[in-house]
Amino acid sequence: MSYEHEISGFKFSLLREEPFYGEVLLRVPIIESTSCRTACTNGRAILFNPKFFDSLTPGARNYVVMHEVMHIMLRHPARRGDRDRGIWNTAADMIVNNTLDGMSNELNSRGIPFERPKKGVFGSVGYYDTTESLYGTLLQNNGDSRRKILIPAGYKKTSPVEPPEDLLDPETQSGELDLVGLSDDEMRGLLKTMLEKHRSNASGMRAFSELRGMLQGRRVRWDKILRDFMVASMSDESSYLTPERKYLHMELIFPGCGTRNERIEQIWAFVDSSGSVSDEEMKNFLFQLRTIARSFGCVMNIAYWDTNVTEVYRNIRTAEEIESCLPNHSGGTDINCVYRWMRENRVKPDVMLILTDGYFGSPDDAVFIPNMKRKTILVIDNESAYDDGFKRIGKLARI
């Protein structure tokens, strides 16, 4: 059975009822192929096995098509990098399926058949979860095991799952995939246009913040944000309660509750030592921070972390002292260890910087310190990891 007519009908129904998705779907080639077991995408086009589609209901076929489209929209093939394929694919599927489950009732009420297929990776995903944060959580919980992926009980999945195989490498080409579909840059441009055009319709979708954050491009450099924060906080004028309006749209001034006499004394740098941040980037970051701390007469402190805070160095003043602050590299990252350590040691930074590649677990409300948000700069060295959900932690910046 050929599914060309059915897929075309789904495209135009979606264009009419959900134009944000429909306009994207119209530009994605969907090709019958026996080269994949079920359905897959390289970020440009979708392949589906007709025998697999034969086993699905019309609603499940629409779900599978949208599943692959969401992978394309969220650039999951391109964002994988050198991460473990199975764990990344599992995290991506959890994000995508959580979004689609939220769309099911609405689409069915509008006459578009849409239902979850019997097999897949399903689970409850938190509001602040992103593909990167879920990847970090799954990586921590699965160690060296890759044949079956254990999803933590908090996501309501109690048994291990087989890692999905629907994300191909972005450069994958064949007779069927040879340069068909939009390039990554073309898709990014289309999505930016669609987000602006259909903002009111798109804002309710679960993955909206991840999509928006991914498309916003590079953030302001961390040292620029820190200097502006320091100047505003130590100003004799009205502190940063009333920053100059010309900077507001640039998001260069920290929001928060300041006072006229507020002074920054203790700067803490929490540096991810799991091996994801290179030694060169780490050292450059610390030397720049020392220069800023000296210019403002502040005390600089360094703490290295992975799944625990491992080494702590206080009152760093010289370049030689930075050179002697050596981290122990290990695998795994858990940002909750930073807040746990701060609580246990009663450390209250006047400003804190967290240097990481962005692949860490979700903040745990039991240890997270919400009022540190206005004093925190989250410095991420991997642009693909940027996500609006990280704004819960603090100001996002680039290395």
C-alpha positions in Angstrom: 0.0 0.0 0.0 1.3 3.5 -0.9 1.0 6.1 1.9 1.7 9.1 -0.3 -2.0 10.2 -0.4 -2.5 9.7 3.3 0.6 11.6 4.3 -0.3 14.5 2.0 -3.7 14.6 3.7 -2.1 14.8 7.1 0.2 17.6 6.0 -2.6 19.7 4.7 -4.8 19.0 7.7 -2.0 20.0 10.0 -1.4 23.1 7.9 -5.0 24.1 8.4 -5.3 23.3 12.1 -1.8 23.7 13.4 0.0 25.9 10.9 3.2 26.2 13.0 3.9 22.5 12.5 2.1 22.3 9.1 4.4 24.8 7.4 7.4 23.0 8.6 6.0 19.5 7.7 5.3 20.7 4.1 9.0 21.3 3.6 10.2 17.9 4.9 10.4 15.0 2.3 8.9 11.8 3.5 10.2 8.8 1.6 9.2 5.1 1.6 12.2 2.9 2.2 13.1 -0.6 3.2 16.6 0.6 4.4 15.2 1.4 7.9 13.3 -0.9 10.2 10.6 1.6 11.3 11.1 5.3 10.6 14.2 7.6 10.9 15.6 11.0 10.0 19.0 12.5 9.3 17.6 16.0 10.1 16.7 16.8 6.5 14.2 14.1 5.4 12.2 11.2 6.9 12.4 7.6 5.8 9.7 5.1 6.8 9.3 1.4 6.2 6.0 0.6 4.5 5.7 -2.7 6.3 6.1 -0.9 9.6 3.4 1.6 8.6 1.1 -1.4 7.6 1.2 -2.4 11.3 0.0 1.0 12.6 -3.4 2.7 12.8 -3.8 5.9 10.8 -3.5 7.9 14.1 -0.3 6.1 15.0 1.1 6.7 11.5 0.5 10.5 12.0 2.2 10.3 15.4 5.3 8.6 13.9 5.5 11.3 11.2 5.2 14.1 13.7 7.8 12.3 15.9 10.4 12.4 13.2 9.4 16.0 12.3 10.0 17.1 15.9 13.4 15.5 15.8 14.1 17.7 12.7 12.7 20.8 14.3 14.8 20.3 17.5 17.9 19.4 15.4 18.5 16.2 17.4 20.7 14.6 14.7 22.9 17.7 14.5 23.0 18.3 18.3 24.2 14.8 19.2 27.9 15.5 18.5 30.0 12.8 20.0 27.5 11.7 22.7 26.5 8.1 23.1 24.0 7.5 20.3 21.6 5.2 22.2 21.3 7.4 25.3 21.0 10.6 23.2 18.3 9.0 21.1 16.4 7.9 24.2 16.6 11.4 25.8 15.4 13.0 22.5 12.5 10.5 22.2 11.4 11.3 25.7 11.3 15.0 24.9 9.5 14.5 21.6 7.0 12.0 22.8 6.1 14.1 25.8 5.3 17.0 23.5 3.2 14.8 21.1 1.2 13.2 24.0 0.2 16.8 24.9 -1.0 17.4 21.4 -3.0 14.2 21.0 -6.4 15.3 22.5 -6.3 18.7 20.6 -5.6 17.1 17.2 -8.2 14.4 17.6 -10.8 17.0 18.6 -10.1 18.8 15.3 -10.7 15.6 13.3 -7.0 14.6 12.8 -6.4 11.0 13.9 -3.5 11.0 16.4 -2.5 8.3 18.8 0.6 6.9 20.5 1.9 3.7 18.9 2.3 0.7 21.1 6.1 0.8 21.1 8.3 3.7 22.0 10.0 5.5 24.8 7.4 7.3 26.9 7.6 9.0 30.3 6.7 12.1 32.2 9.2 14.8 31.5 9.7 17.8 33.8 9.1 21.4 32.6 12.8 22.3 32.9 14.1 19.1 31.3 15.9 19.4 28.0 17.4 16.8 25.7 20.9 17.7 27.1 19.8 17.6 30.8 17.9 14.3 30.2 21.0 12.9 28.5 23.1 13.8 31.5 20.6 12.1 33.9 20.4 8.9 31.8 24.2 8.8 31.4 24.6 8.9 35.2 22.0 6.2 35.7 23.3 3.7 33.1 27.1 3.6 33.6 28.7 1.5 30.9 25.5 -0.4 30.0 24.1 0.5 26.6 22.1 -2.5 25.5 19.1 -1.5 27.6 18.5 2.1 28.9 17.3 2.4 32.5 15.0 5.4 32.9 14.8 6.7 36.5 11.6 6.1 38.3 10.9 9.8 38.5 10.1 9.7 34.8 7.4 6.9 35.4 9.3 4.3 33.4 10.2 1.3 35.6 11.7 -1.1 33.2 14.7 -0.7 30.9 14.0 0.1 27.2 15.8 -0.7 24.1 17.6 2.4 22.8 15.8 3.9 19.7 17.5 3.9 16.3 15.7 6.6 14.5 18.3 9.3 14.5 20.8 9.0 11.7 24.0 11.0 11.5 23.3 14.4 9.9 25.6 13.8 7.0 24.0 10.4 6.2 23.3 10.2 2.4 22.1 7.5 0.1 20.2 7.3 -3.1 17.1 8.2 -1.0 18.7 10.9 1.2 21.1 12.5 -1.2 20.8 16.2 -0.3 17.0 16.2 -0.2 15.2 18.5 2.2 16.4 21.7 3.8 19.9 22.1 5.2 20.4 22.7 8.9 20.9 26.4 8.4 17.8 26.6 6.1 15.7 24.8 8.7 16.9 27.1 11.5 15.9 30.1 9.3 12.5 28.6 8.7 11.9 27.8 12.3 12.8 31.3 13.4 10.3 32.7 10.9 7.6 30.3 12.0 8.2 31.0 15.7 7.7 34.7 15.1 4.7 34.2 12.9 2.9 31.7 15.0 4.2 32.6 18.5 0.7 32.6 20.1 0.1 29.0 18.8 3.6 27.7 19.5 4.1 29.0 23.0 2.0 26.3 24.6 4.1 23.4 23.3 6.3 21.5 25.8 9.5 21.8 23.7 8.9 25.5 22.9 11.5 26.8 25.3 14.1 24.2 24.0 13.4 25.2 20.4 13.5 28.9 21.1 16.7 28.7 23.2 18.4 26.5 20.5 17.6 29.1 17.8 18.6 32.3 19.6 22.3 31.8 18.8 25.3 32.8 20.8 24.8 34.7 24.1 26.8 37.6 25.4 30.3 36.8 26.7 30.4 35.9 30.5 33.0 38.5 31.3 30.9 41.3 29.8 27.9 40.2 31.9 30.0 39.9 35.0 31.6 43.3 34.6 28.3 45.0 34.0 26.8 43.2 37.0 29.7 44.3 39.2 29.6 47.9 38.0 25.9 48.1 38.5 26.0 46.5 42.0 28.8 48.7 43.3 27.4 51.9 41.8 26.8 55.0 44.0 23.6 55.5 42.1 20.5 53.3 42.2 22.3 50.0 41.9 20.7 47.5 39.5 17.2 48.1 40.6 16.9 50.7 37.7 19.5 49.8 35.0 19.8 52.1 32.0 17.0 51.4 29.7 19.1 51.1 26.6 20.6 47.9 28.0 17.4 46.2 29.0 16.6 44.6 25.6 20.2 43.3 25.4 19.8 41.5 28.7 23.2 42.7 29.9 22.2 43.8 33.3 21.2 41.4 36.0 17.6 41.7 37.4 17.3 41.6 41.1 17.0 43.5 44.4 20.0 45.7 45.0 20.7 48.3 47.5 22.7 51.6 47.2 25.5 50.3 49.4 25.7 46.7 48.1 29.2 45.4 47.7 30.6 42.3 45.9 33.2 40.7 48.1 33.2 36.9 47.5 33.2 35.5 43.9 32.9 31.8 43.5 33.7 29.9 40.4 32.3 26.4 40.2 34.1 24.6 37.3 32.8 21.4 35.7 35.8 19.0 36.0 34.1 15.9 34.4 36.4 16.4 31.4 33.8 18.1 29.2 35.5 21.5 29.5 39.0 21.6 28.1 41.9 22.5 30.3 42.8 25.4 28.1 39.2 26.9 28.3 39.2 26.3 32.1 42.5 28.1 32.6 41.6 31.0 30.4 38.3 31.4 32.2 40.0 31.4 35.6 42.7 33.9 34.6 40.1 36.2 33.2 38.1 35.9 36.4 41.1 36.7 38.5 41.7 39.9 36.5 38.1 41.0 37.0 38.2 40.1 40.7 41.4 42.1 41.2 40.0 45.1 39.4 37.0 45.2 41.7 39.0 44.3 44.9 37.1 41.0 45.4 38.1 37.6 46.8 38.1 34.8 44.2 37.3 31.2 45.2 37.4 28.1 43.0 35.5 24.8 43.4 35.7 21.9 41.0 32.7 19.6 40.6 31.4 16.6 38.6 28.9 14.5 40.6 30.4 16.0 43.8 32.3 19.0 44.7 35.8 17.6 44.7 38.4 20.3 45.3 37.9 23.7 46.9 40.5 26.6 46.7 39.8 29.8 48.7 41.2 33.3 48.5 43.0 32.9 45.1 45.0 36.0 44.3 47.9 35.2 42.0 48.4 33.4 38.7 50.7 30.9 40.4 47.9 30.0 42.8 45.5 29.3 39.8 48.1 27.1 38.2 48.2 25.0 41.5 44.4 24.6 41.5 44.2 21.3 39.7 41.0 19.4 39.2 40.6 15.6 39.3 38.8 14.7 36.0 36.0 12.0 36.1 32.9 11.1 34.2 29.4 12.3 35.0 27.9 15.6 36.0 25.3 16.6 38.4 24.7 20.3 39.0 22.8 19.5 42.2 26.1 18.8 44.0 27.0 22.5 43.7 23.9 23.6 45.6 24.2 20.7 48.1 27.8 21.6 48.9 26.8 25.3 49.3 24.1 24.4 51.8 26.2 22.0 53.8 29.1 24.4 54.0 26.9 27.5 54.4 28.6 29.3 51.5 26.7 32.3 50.2 28.5 33.9 47.2 28.0 37.5 46.4 28.2 36.3 42.8 28.8 32.8 41.4 29.8 31.5 38.0 29.2 27.9 36.9 31.4 26.8 34.0 30.1 23.7 32.2 29.3 22.3 28.8 25.6 22.2 29.8 25.2 18.5 30.0 24.1 18.0 33.6 21.1 16.7 35.4 18.0 18.8 36.2 18.1 20.9 39.3 16.5 19.2 42.2 14.1 21.4 44.2 15.2 19.7 47.4 18.7 21.3 47.1 18.3 24.0 44.5 18.7 27.6 45.9 16.2 29.8 43.9 17.4 33.1 45.4 20.9 32.5 43.9 19.5 32.9 40.4 20.0 36.7 40.3 23.7 36.2 41.4 24.5 33.3 39.1 26.1 33.3 35.6 25.9 29.9 33.9 28.8 29.9 31.5 28.4 27.2 28.8 31.2 26.3 26.4 29.0 24.4 23.9 26.5 26.5 21.9 24.3 23.5 21.1 23.6 23.0 24.8 21.9 26.5 25.2 18.4 26.2 26.4 15.9 28.7 27.9 15.2 26.2 30.7 18.7 27.0 32.0 17.5 30.5 32.9 16.0 28.9 36.1 19.7 28.7 37.3 20.9 32.1 36.3 22.0 34.3 33.4 23.2 32.3 30.4 26.5 33.3 28.9 29.1 32.0 26.5 32.8 31.3 27.2 
